[in-house]
Each structure stands twice: as C-alpha cells, then as structure tokens.
Amino acid sequence: MSNELTVSENPGAAGAGSVTGEGLTTGAEQAGFASLPAGTGRKAEIDRIMSTDIDRYYAEGLDREYAQILEAEQSGINPDSVNPTRPMDADQSRNALCSSEAGRRLVSDWDSLGGFRTHLANVQRSAAEIVRSLGGNREQRVFMEHFDRDIPEPARLAVYAEIAAGPSLYVAPAAPAEISQFKATPAGGQLVAEWGSDAAEMVAILRARAKRLNASMTADDAHEFWFWLDEQAPATAAAIFRKLAR
C-alpha cells in the first residue's frame, strides 16, 4: 500500500531507509514498495559494467537497479506514466523493514510462519489490488502518500501482518444488529448490497480482523488508524473492506 511494498518513482528517495509511502522517503520501502536510486554517475557506472562485464551485471542484480534508474528518469518526465505498485525486491524489503524494531519483529514472524518471501508477496499482491482499484496512477500515488503520512509505522505494519495472516477459517455469522450497524456507513451500505446473502459472513470476518488489529496496536496507534479509515471516501473504504473480507 506504500513504499514499504512497492517501488517509488521518487528519484530522491534512494537510501531513505523508510517504511512506506509512494513518493515519500519515510514508509514505502519497509513494506516492499521500493525507492528508486538516482544519479547520472551511478547510471554511467552500470553502463560501463554492462558493456565490459555482463556476468557481473546480472550476478550483482545491476539489471534491476538499472531498470529502476530508467524508471526514475521517466518519472521525472511524466510521474503519471510510472506504475505506483511495482513490488519491491524481497531482499530490499527485508533490509528496509529491519531498520526498525517493529519491522524486525514482522520479518522474524514471517520467517517463522512459512517464509518471509511468501508472506511479503501475498501482502504486496493484496495491497496492490486495493490501490489499483482506486483509479489511475495519480490517484494511487496520492492514496499511498496519505497512507504513509497519516498512519504510524506500527499501525501500518500491523495492517500488513493482518493481510498476511488471512481471514479466520471460520467465524460465526454476524448478528442482524451488527450487519445493520455496518450497513449504516456509506461503504458498508455499498458492500452489504454487493455481498447479498454472504453479508453475515463477510461482516463477521471484518469484525474479527478489526479485533485482531486492535489487539496488535497500542490504543493511540489504533485510534490513528481507524480515524484515518473513517476519513476515507466511501469507495476507498469499500476497497479496503472488500479485500479484508476475503
């Protein structure tokens, strides 16, 4: 959902070591959306290696770095032409996450629960599906920037952890009063109509996920996250709830 998960086209963000936020130097890298390296000097150096030592060029992953530099250049010409949700390389994402204590805990948890790469790829895919549903590249970048800027890092990482965990295998269907409460919100009204007879199960899944999210955050971080979500446009909130209910 941010530069913690995807490649940012911000040419100045290289080496920022932050966690998320497309176009920001503070968030996106940890979650697996990478920042692009910048500088004509580095491009010239890779050009030289590509011309003189092609084995080194591929062995050191310089082909990927070169592609990022070219993407940064294209972004400088037309930012809207660059894919905001291109996933960050797993090793880069691991290094970025490990720049904070909360990130190191998440990496350790994912390593012990089937493998960091598997969980990262799942989160990157799910986050990208949410973001891409919000409009074109510009709308996607704006959403990711706000996500990174407005939500504390521990809350962002808790969201990634919850996405990786997936929904519970079984939840008791939501009671009619719980469905009515969710339906009273703009996003909830849209989703209850969309889900039809599955609404009781979907609402129950969302409530279970919300409970786990609250348990994994401090009270202040949880407040910041839910306040941010409440402020989103109904279509944006619906996109997030839709993904979390599956």
Residue, then its C-alpha position, 0 to 999 in steps of 0.5 A: m500500500s506504500n513504499e514499504l511494498t512497492v517501488s517509488e518513482n521518487p528519484g530522491a528517495a534512494g537510501a531513505g531507509s523508510v517504511t512506506g509511502e509512494g513518493l515519500t522517503t519515510g514508509a514505502e520501502q519497509a513494506g516492499f514498495a521500493s525507492l528508486p536510486a538516482g544519479t547520472g554517475r551511478k547510471a554511467e557506472i552500470d553502463r560501463i559494467m554492462s558493456t565490459d562485464i555482463d556476468r557481473y551485471y546480472a550476478e550483482g542484480l545491476d539489471r534491476e537497479y538499472a531498470q529502476i534508474l530508467e524508471a526514475e528518469q521517466s518519472g521525472i518526465n511524466p510521474d503519471s506514466v510510472n506504475p505506483t505498485r511495482p513490488m519491491d525486491a524481497d531482499q530490499s524489503r527485508n533490509a528496509l523493514c529491519s531498520s526498525e524494531a517493529g519491522r524486525r519483529l514482522v520479518s522474524d514472524w514471517d520467517s517463522l510462519g512459512g517464509f518471509r518471501t511468501h508472506l511479503a508477496n501475498v501482502q504486496r499482491s493484496a495491497a496492490e489490488i486495493v490501490r489499483s482499484l482506486g483509479g489511475n496512477r495519480e490517484q494511487r500515488v496520492f492514496m499511498e502518500h496519505f497512507d504513509r503520512d497519516i498512519p504510524e509505522p506500527a499501525r501500518l505494519a500491523v495492517y500488513a501482518e493482518i493481510a498476511a495472516g488471512p481471514s479466520l477459517y471460520v467465524a460465526p455469522a454476524a448478528p442482524a444488529e451488527i450487519s445493520q450497524f455496518k450497513a449504516t456507513p456509506a461503504g458498508g451500505q455499498l458492500v452489504a448490497e454487493w455481498g447479498s446473502d454472504a453479508a453475515e459472513m463477510v461482516a463477521i470476518l471484518r469484525a474479527r480482523a478489526k479485533r485482531l488489529n486492535a489487539s496488535m496496536t497500542a490504543d493511540d496507534a489504533h485510534e490513528f488508524w481507524f480515524w484515518l479509515d473513517e476519513q476515507a471516501p466511501a469507495t476507498a473504504a469499500a476497497i479496503f473492506r472488500k479485500l479484508a473480507r476475503 
